[in-house]
Amino acid sequence: MKHITRIVVGGILAICLIAGCAAWFFYKTFLADNVKNQNVTIVVPPNATFDQVMDSLRKYDVLESERTFLRTVKILKYEKIKLGKYDLAYCHSNLELVRMLRAGQHYPVSFTFNNVRTADQFVEKVGHQFFFEPEELRALIQDSACMSQFGLNDTTALCLFIPNTYEIYYDITALDFLKKMHQYYQQFWNEQRQATAQEIGLTPVQVATLASIVEEENMRSEEKAIIAGLYMNRLNKGMLLQSDPTVKFALGDFGRQRILNADLQIDSPYNTYKYKGLPPGPIRIPEASTMDSVLHYQHNNYLYMCAKEDFSGYHNFTASPAVHAQNAARYRAALNARNIKK
């Protein structure tokens, strides 16, 4: 009987020992802290191999024990390498690290932009919200060969972007990001809008260009169609547009409140005091509503506009050069009274 008891006790002890060893093995392999450097972001590029992932982990001295990590990788069958920028700030164990790498970063980003003047500002808005680097996007926007697939060039590239809120997946490439923007561009420029543009004698690019001028003149919705009608009148009469915002664009100074005669001499295709017609491309990314204001511009006889001297943001409109001269004189006097030199 005692012999049997010893066997039973020995068996129980053996089982406990095996269970304890298994538990220790499980803990050390999966749960123990093994990420010793959490202040790094591991970048896994497209089509990367596991060896490249390991090279990155070694480069930043991430692992306490490479052996236990490789064991976790084998047990969990981490084989499909997914691109992404993996922040290790909240990663402690092998299990957490492998789960993060296996999950990848295929999730939607809510991307919103508006009130953007230049391509550089647009790239800054995009920032690091997606996998690609901002410089990759900037290079493509500035590349006419790339933009030609969308019917644009580096001068008209801003036409591609329609301000709105978009759901776009994080792991998109810079080129696919532009292709996604082109899909939204095509949705905006549906058959009806294209037909309307053709009726008023403008291409979609020209509509966006004129809308960008209208928007720089005044963001107030109630004046947009009026201003668009005034500029359409000047275009149809073959007159110079004489738009101050285009001169500001040529000067690279959007903060100016006053355009001086010397400024009007700048030799730039964007100087609409010197060159007839629309400038080569938009001077900002116009809102969809502003482009619709151009497509459905107000039919009026106005040829001149001047900001009101009360600085309300509204304008005085007229078809008379003499009345315009009076309006301009009052505005200049108001600028002088406030000591606004430029």
Long-range contacts (C-beta under 8 A, 24 or more apart in sequence): 28-68, 29-68, 29-71, 29-72, 29-75, 29-94, 30-72, 30-93, 30-94, 30-95, 31-93, 31-95, 32-68, 32-93, 32-94, 33-64, 33-92, 33-93, 34-63, 34-64, 34-65, 34-68, 34-69, 34-92, 34-93, 34-94, 34-97, 35-62, 35-63, 35-64, 35-88, 35-91, 35-92, 35-93, 35-96, 35-97, 36-61, 36-62, 36-63, 36-64, 37-61, 37-62, 37-88, 38-88, 38-89, 38-90, 38-91, 38-92, 39-88, 39-89, 40-88, 41-85, 41-86, 41-87, 41-88, 42-85, 42-86, 42-88, 43-84, 43-85, 43-86, 44-81, 44-82, 44-83, 44-84, 44-85, 44-86, 44-101, 45-83, 46-83, 46-173, 48-81, 48-83, 49-81, 50-78, 50-79, 50-81, 52-81, 53-81, 53-101, 62-88, 68-94, 69-94, 69-97, 69-98, 72-97, 72-98, 73-98, 76-102, 78-102, 82-106, 82-171, 83-131, 83-171, 84-131, 84-170, 84-171, 85-131, 104-171, 105-131, 105-170, 105-171, 106-169, 106-170, 106-171, 107-169, 107-170, 108-167, 108-168, 108-169, 108-170, 109-167, 109-168, 109-169, 109-170, 110-165, 110-166, 110-167, 111-165, 111-166, 111-167, 111-168, 112-164, 112-165, 112-166, 113-161, 113-163, 113-164, 113-285, 114-163, 114-287, 115-163, 116-161, 116-163, 116-284, 116-285, 117-254, 117-283, 117-284, 117-285, 118-158, 118-284, 119-157, 119-158, 122-158, 122-161, 122-285, 126-177, 129-170, 130-168, 130-170, 130-171, 130-172, 130-177, 131-170, 131-171, 131-172, 131-173, 132-172, 132-173, 132-174, 132-177, 133-174, 136-174, 137-174, 137-177, 137-178, 140-174, 140-175, 140-178, 141-178, 146-175, 146-178, 150-178, 150-182, 150-185, 152-205, 155-280, 155-281, 156-205, 156-208, 156-209, 156-280, 156-281, 156-282, 157-281, 158-208, 158-212, 158-281, 158-282, 158-284, 158-285, 159-185, 159-204, 159-205, 159-208, 159-209, 159-281, 159-282, 160-185, 161-185, 161-285, 162-188, 162-288, 163-285, 163-286, 163-287, 163-288, 164-288, 188-288, 188-291, 193-292, 193-295, 196-295, 196-296, 197-295, 200-232, 200-295, 200-297, 201-236, 202-294, 205-281, 206-278, 207-291, 207-294, 207-295, 208-282, 208-286, 208-291, 209-278, 209-279, 209-281, 209-282, 209-283, 210-278, 210-294, 211-282, 211-286, 211-287, 211-290, 211-291, 211-293, 211-294, 212-282, 212-283, 212-284, 212-285, 212-286, 212-290, 213-241, 213-243, 213-245, 213-246, 213-278, 213-279, 213-283, 214-286, 214-290, 214-293, 214-294, 215-284, 215-286, 215-287, 215-290, 216-243, 216-245, 216-248, 216-249, 216-254, 216-283, 216-284, 217-243, 217-244, 217-245, 217-305, 217-315, 218-313, 218-314, 218-315, 219-313, 220-313, 220-314, 221-289, 221-293, 223-314, 223-315, 224-289, 224-290, 224-293, 224-294, 225-293, 225-296, 225-297, 225-298, 226-298, 226-300, 226-302, 226-317, 227-305, 227-315, 228-293, 228-294, 228-297, 228-298, 229-297, 229-298, 229-299, 229-300, 229-302, 230-300, 230-302, 230-303, 230-304, 230-305, 230-317, 232-297, 233-300, 233-301, 233-302, 233-303, 234-303, 235-277, 235-278, 237-303, 238-276, 239-276, 239-303, 240-272, 240-273, 240-274, 240-275, 240-276, 241-272, 241-276, 241-277, 241-278, 242-272, 242-273, 243-272, 245-283, 246-270, 246-271, 246-272, 246-279, 246-283, 247-271, 247-272, 247-273, 249-279, 249-283, 256-342, 257-335, 257-340, 257-342, 258-335, 258-340, 258-341, 258-342, 260-342, 306-331, 307-331, 309-333, 309-334, 310-334
